[in-house]
Amino acid sequence: MDTIFALASAPGKAGVAVLRVSGPDAVSGVGRLVRDLPERGLRTIRDFDGEPVDQALVLTFPKGHSFTGEEVVELHLHGSPAITGRVLHLLSELPGFRQAEAGEFTRRALENGQLDLAQVEGLADLIEAETEAQRRQAMRVLSGALGDKAESWRTRLIRAAALIEATIDFADEEVPVDVSPEVLDLIGAVQAEMRAESAGVAAAERVRAGFEVAIVGAPNVGKSTLLNRLAGREAAITSEIAGTTRDVIEVKMDLRGLPVTFLDTAGLRASDDVVEKIGIDRGLERARLADLRIYMLGDGDQPLLDLVDDDIAIQARADERNLADGLSAKTGQGVERLIDQVTETLSGRVANIGIAMRERHRMAMVRAAEHLDSAENQIRSGSEMADLVAEDLRSAVRAVESLVGRVDVEDLLDEIFSSFCIGK
């Protein structure tokens, strides 16, 4: 296997640049540039003629005790593009060394058993995290919590399969104990945990991708003004002319730890303007698909879409209508109360999310549950086809193993690692 290297910190000028080297020749190769390679210490980096290039903090990690599981050397250089460029060039001149591809360090960590596939996905999400909720969720997966749960399911299902297979092995003899009660208990416990975990995937996905909250209402009711106040900037054009907003305007926010995109939609009304009608149709479609809708109502208005779930209907332009409990996007009246309501609603939806956070995880659990249902039905019906029950249990085990990348995931790897930057 080649020894790979890459800049692990952001490119460009900085105080410190971290350069990572991993592979079988990491220590010996870097040793040609650094005399007396330390476990950790300050050393001078020299070119092949002995000329100093930089003074750097050098860290070495032995095989089995690094992120990738291989020999790893890290060079913490001064963050000059000239220095990093020179050291990268010197490494490229070493035999067996090459520039790492995107995500290759993490892929080697997976291949060497340092991470399972779920942890790799958690690491990708941690790198992309922009809010506290996203960070916490990614850290739970990166810590191995999903892998631990999958291993618990796998252990119990293997036990159930072993009990069933024992009845096959002794088919011509009298088995002293009926294994069905224990097998059913094991299947039932795993099924219950899988159902609970599967139920939280949709909410976990929303934390990963972000919630969408649509602001809807009639023209000139103050939707764009509210969006601008929430964003703290002039994100949308506002005017007294009805129909100013023609397209959906999006503003991403960290709403007290939750990732939320607010959508300003075109005012809902009958219109002969072709462009405005397109904007209204787009706004209606995005509003229907949003996780939550805020209906801003003028005097005598009624929501033009049916209220669903926790949708919020609020009286707008409260300052002009002398409403104590309404909303004025212009003055800020009721805005904090609205933010509290949106936050409370969305927080309630993620309160009971589990560890699984991707559709891939949910589908693996669905496949496992289908096999467990089949096995349970055959046992309860008194079927003598123990070999079919055992095969269902083995199939359920394989589905659980796919959660953490033990089987059936080769086609996913290129897609997953392509999202990583070079150096990770």
C-alpha positions in Angstrom: 0.0 0.0 0.0 1.3 3.5 -0.9 2.2 6.0 1.8 -0.1 9.0 1.4 0.3 12.6 2.4 -1.8 15.8 2.3 -2.4 19.1 3.9 -4.9 18.4 6.7 -5.6 22.1 7.5 -7.2 24.7 5.3 -5.1 25.9 2.3 -3.7 29.4 2.3 -1.8 31.6 4.7 -2.2 30.8 8.4 -0.4 30.6 11.6 0.0 26.9 11.5 -0.4 24.3 8.7 -0.8 20.6 9.5 0.6 18.1 7.0 -0.4 14.5 7.6 1.5 11.4 6.3 0.2 7.8 6.6 1.3 4.5 5.4 4.0 1.8 5.8 6.9 4.1 5.0 5.7 7.2 6.8 8.3 7.1 9.6 11.2 6.1 7.4 10.3 8.5 4.6 9.8 11.6 6.8 13.0 10.5 8.6 14.9 11.6 5.4 13.6 15.1 6.0 13.8 15.2 9.8 16.9 14.1 11.7 16.2 12.1 14.9 12.5 11.8 14.3 10.8 12.2 17.7 7.6 10.8 19.2 6.8 14.4 19.6 9.1 17.4 19.5 10.4 20.5 17.7 12.6 19.6 14.7 14.0 21.3 11.6 12.7 20.1 8.2 15.5 19.9 5.7 15.6 19.2 2.0 17.6 16.3 0.4 20.7 18.6 0.3 20.4 19.4 4.0 19.2 22.9 3.6 16.6 24.0 6.3 13.1 24.5 5.0 11.2 25.1 8.3 11.1 24.4 12.0 8.1 22.3 12.9 6.4 20.4 15.6 6.7 16.7 14.6 4.3 14.0 16.0 4.7 10.3 15.2 2.0 7.6 15.8 2.9 3.9 15.7 0.9 1.4 13.7 -2.4 0.6 15.5 -2.3 3.8 17.5 -3.2 6.4 14.9 -6.4 7.7 13.2 -5.8 5.5 10.2 -4.4 2.5 12.1 -1.1 2.9 10.1 2.2 4.6 10.8 1.3 8.3 10.8 3.5 11.4 11.0 2.2 14.9 11.4 4.2 18.0 10.6 2.9 21.2 12.2 4.5 23.8 9.9 4.5 27.5 9.9 1.5 28.3 7.7 3.2 29.9 4.7 2.1 28.6 1.3 5.8 28.6 0.3 6.7 26.3 3.2 3.8 23.9 2.7 4.3 23.8 -1.0 8.0 23.0 -0.6 7.4 20.2 2.0 4.7 18.7 -0.2 7.0 18.7 -3.1 9.8 17.0 -1.1 7.3 14.3 0.1 6.2 13.7 -3.5 9.9 12.9 -4.4 10.0 10.0 -1.9 9.6 6.5 -3.4 6.2 5.0 -2.6 4.7 8.3 -1.6 1.7 10.0 -3.3 -0.8 12.7 -2.7 -3.9 11.5 -0.8 -7.3 11.4 -2.5 -10.4 13.0 -1.0 -11.3 11.1 2.2 -8.5 8.6 1.8 -7.3 8.9 5.4 -10.7 8.2 6.7 -11.2 5.3 4.3 -8.0 3.7 5.5 -9.3 4.1 9.1 -12.5 2.2 8.0 -10.5 -0.5 6.2 -8.1 -0.9 9.2 -11.0 -1.3 11.7 -10.4 2.1 13.4 -13.9 3.3 12.5 -17.1 1.6 11.3 -19.2 2.9 8.5 -21.7 4.7 10.8 -18.8 6.4 12.5 -17.4 7.6 9.1 -20.8 9.1 8.4 -20.8 10.7 11.8 -17.4 12.2 11.1 -18.6 13.6 7.7 -21.6 15.2 9.5 -19.4 16.6 12.3 -17.2 18.3 9.7 -20.3 19.8 8.1 -22.0 20.7 11.4 -23.1 24.4 11.6 -25.2 24.3 14.7 -25.0 22.9 18.2 -27.8 20.3 17.5 -25.9 19.0 14.5 -22.6 18.8 16.4 -24.2 16.9 19.3 -25.9 14.4 16.9 -22.8 13.8 14.9 -20.7 13.3 18.0 -23.1 10.6 19.2 -22.6 8.6 16.0 -18.9 9.3 15.8 -18.5 8.0 19.4 -19.7 4.6 18.1 -23.1 4.6 19.8 -24.9 3.2 16.7 -22.2 0.6 16.2 -22.6 -0.5 19.8 -26.4 -0.8 19.4 -26.0 -2.8 16.2 -23.5 -5.1 17.9 -26.0 -5.7 20.7 -28.7 -6.6 18.1 -26.4 -8.8 16.2 -25.3 -10.7 19.3 -28.9 -11.4 20.3 -29.9 -12.5 16.8 -26.9 -14.8 16.5 -28.0 -16.4 19.8 -31.5 -16.9 18.5 -30.2 -18.4 15.2 -27.9 -20.7 17.2 -30.8 -22.0 19.2 -32.9 -22.6 16.1 -30.0 -24.3 14.4 -29.5 -26.6 17.4 -33.0 -28.0 16.8 -31.9 -28.7 13.1 -28.8 -30.5 14.2 -30.8 -32.7 16.6 -33.8 -33.2 14.3 -33.7 -36.9 14.7 -33.4 -36.8 18.5 -35.5 -35.4 21.3 -34.5 -31.9 22.2 -34.8 -31.6 26.0 -35.8 -27.9 26.0 -38.3 -25.9 23.8 -36.2 -23.0 22.5 -39.1 -21.1 21.1 -39.8 -18.9 24.1 -36.3 -17.7 24.4 -36.0 -17.1 20.6 -39.3 -15.2 20.6 -38.1 -13.1 23.5 -34.8 -12.3 21.7 -36.6 -11.4 18.5 -39.3 -9.3 20.3 -36.7 -7.2 22.2 -34.7 -6.5 19.1 -37.8 -5.6 17.1 -39.0 -3.1 19.8 -35.6 -1.4 19.8 -35.4 -1.2 16.0 -38.9 0.3 15.8 -38.1 3.0 18.3 -34.8 3.8 16.5 -36.5 3.8 13.1 -39.1 6.2 14.3 -36.5 8.9 15.1 -34.7 8.8 11.7 -36.9 11.3 10.0 -36.3 13.9 12.8 -32.6 13.1 12.8 -32.5 13.7 9.1 -34.1 17.1 9.6 -31.4 18.0 12.1 -28.7 17.0 9.6 -30.3 18.8 6.6 -32.0 21.6 8.5 -35.7 22.4 9.0 -37.7 24.6 6.6 -40.1 27.1 7.9 -42.3 28.9 5.3 -43.7 32.4 5.9 -47.0 32.7 4.0 -49.8 35.1 3.7 -51.4 37.7 1.4 -49.3 40.4 -0.4 -48.0 43.3 1.8 -48.8 41.6 5.1 -45.1 41.9 6.2 -43.6 38.5 5.2 -40.4 40.0 3.7 -40.0 42.5 6.6 -40.3 39.6 9.0 -37.6 37.6 7.1 -35.3 40.6 7.1 -35.8 41.1 10.9 -35.1 37.4 11.5 -32.0 37.5 9.3 -30.7 40.8 10.7 -30.1 42.1 7.2 -32.0 43.1 4.0 -32.4 39.6 2.6 -35.6 40.4 0.8 -36.8 43.5 -1.0 -39.7 45.3 0.8 -42.0 47.9 -0.6 -45.6 49.1 -0.4 -46.2 47.7 -3.9 -48.1 44.4 -3.6 -46.5 41.4 -5.3 -42.9 42.6 -4.9 -41.7 39.1 -3.9 -41.8 36.9 -7.0 -39.7 33.9 -6.0 -38.9 32.0 -2.8 -36.2 33.7 -0.8 -34.3 31.5 1.7 -32.3 32.5 4.8 -30.4 29.9 6.8 -30.2 30.5 10.5 -29.0 28.9 13.7 -32.2 29.1 15.7 -31.0 28.4 19.3 -28.9 25.4 18.2 -31.3 24.1 15.5 -30.5 24.6 11.8 -33.5 26.4 10.2 -34.1 27.8 6.8 -36.9 30.5 6.7 -38.7 30.8 3.3 -40.2 34.1 2.2 -42.9 33.2 -0.3 -44.8 35.3 -2.8 -48.0 36.9 -1.5 -51.0 34.6 -2.0 -53.7 36.2 -4.2 -55.4 35.9 -7.6 -53.2 37.5 -10.2 -53.2 38.0 -14.0 -49.4 38.6 -13.9 -47.8 35.4 -15.5 -44.5 35.9 -13.6 -46.3 36.5 -10.3 -48.5 33.5 -10.7 -45.4 31.3 -11.2 -44.0 32.8 -8.0 -47.2 32.1 -6.1 -47.3 28.5 -7.4 -43.7 27.9 -6.3 -44.4 29.5 -2.9 -47.4 27.2 -2.4 -45.4 24.1 -3.3 -42.5 25.0 -1.0 -45.0 25.9 1.8 -46.7 22.5 1.5 -43.3 20.7 1.7 -42.0 22.8 4.6 -41.7 21.4 8.1 -43.6 24.3 9.6 -45.7 27.2 8.2 -46.2 30.6 9.7 -49.4 32.2 8.4 -49.3 36.0 8.7 -52.9 37.3 8.6 -54.2 40.7 7.8 -57.5 42.1 8.9 -60.2 39.6 8.1 -57.8 37.2 6.4 -58.0 33.4 6.7 -55.2 31.0 5.9 -55.3 30.0 2.3 -53.8 26.6 3.1 -55.2 24.2 5.6 -53.4 24.4 9.0 -51.6 21.1 9.7 -49.6 19.8 12.6 -48.1 22.7 14.6 -48.6 25.4 12.0 -48.7 28.9 13.4 -51.3 31.5 12.5 -50.6 35.0 13.8 -52.1 38.5 13.2 -49.7 40.7 11.3 -49.1 44.5 11.2 -50.0 44.7 14.9 -48.6 48.2 15.3 -51.0 49.6 12.6 -54.0 47.6 14.0 -53.3 48.3 17.7 -53.2 44.6 18.5 -51.5 43.7 21.8 -51.0 40.0 20.9 -50.2 40.3 17.3 -46.9 40.6 15.3 -45.2 43.6 13.9 -42.3 42.8 11.8 -41.6 46.5 11.5 -41.3 47.3 15.2 -40.3 43.8 16.4 -43.5 43.4 18.5 -44.1 39.6 19.0 -41.0 38.5 17.1 -39.3 37.0 20.1 -42.5 35.2 21.1 -42.8 33.8 17.6 -39.2 32.6 17.7 -39.9 30.9 21.0 -42.9 29.2 19.5 -41.0 28.0 16.4 -38.1 26.8 18.5 -40.4 25.0 21.0 -42.2 23.3 18.1 -39.1 22.1 16.3 -37.3 21.1 19.5 -40.3 18.9 20.4 -40.0 17.1 17.1 -36.3 16.2 17.8 -36.7 15.5 21.6 -36.9 11.7 21.2 -34.6 11.1 18.2 -32.3 8.1 18.5 -28.8 7.4 17.2 -29.7 6.4 13.6 -29.8 9.5 11.4 -29.8 8.5 7.8 -32.3 6.9 5.4 -29.7 4.2 4.8 -29.8 3.3 8.5 -33.6 3.2 8.5 -33.8 0.9 5.5 -31.3 -1.5 7.0 -33.5 -1.7 10.1 -36.6 -2.1 7.9 -35.0 -5.1 6.1 -34.0 -6.7 9.4 -37.5 -6.2 10.9 -39.1 -7.8 7.8 -37.0 -11.0 8.3 -37.7 -11.0 12.0 -41.4 -10.7 11.4 -41.2 -13.7 9.1 -39.2 -15.7 11.6 -41.6 -14.8 14.4 -44.7 -15.7 12.4 -43.3 -19.1 11.5 -42.4 -19.9 15.1 -45.8 -18.8 16.4 -47.7 -20.8 13.7 -45.9 -24.0 14.8 -44.1 -24.4 11.5 -41.6 -27.2 11.5 -39.4 -25.4 8.9 -36.7 -24.5 11.3 -34.2 -24.1 8.5 -36.4 -21.2 7.1 -36.5 -19.6 10.5 -32.8 -19.8 10.8 -32.3 -18.3 7.3 -34.6 -15.4 8.2 -32.5 -14.8 11.4 -29.3 -14.9 9.4 -30.7 -12.4 6.9 -31.7 -10.1 9.7 -28.1 -10.3 11.1 -26.7 -9.4 7.6 -29.1 -6.4 7.5 -27.8 -5.3 10.9 -24.2 -5.7 9.8 -24.8 -3.5 6.8 -25.5 -0.6 9.3 -21.9 -0.5 10.3 -20.4 -1.5 7.0 -19.5 -5.2 7.5 -21.4 -6.3 4.4 -23.2 -5.0 1.3 -21.9 -1.4 1.3 -19.2 -1.3 -1.3 -21.4 0.7 -3.7 -21.8 3.3 -1.0 -18.1 3.9 -0.2 -17.1 6.1 -3.2 -20.2 8.3 -2.6 -19.5 8.7 1.1 -15.8 9.5 0.8 -16.3 11.9 -2.0 -17.9 14.3 0.5 -14.6 14.5 2.5 -11.9 17.0 1.8 -8.4 16.0 0.8 -6.4 15.6 4.1 -9.3 13.9 5.8 
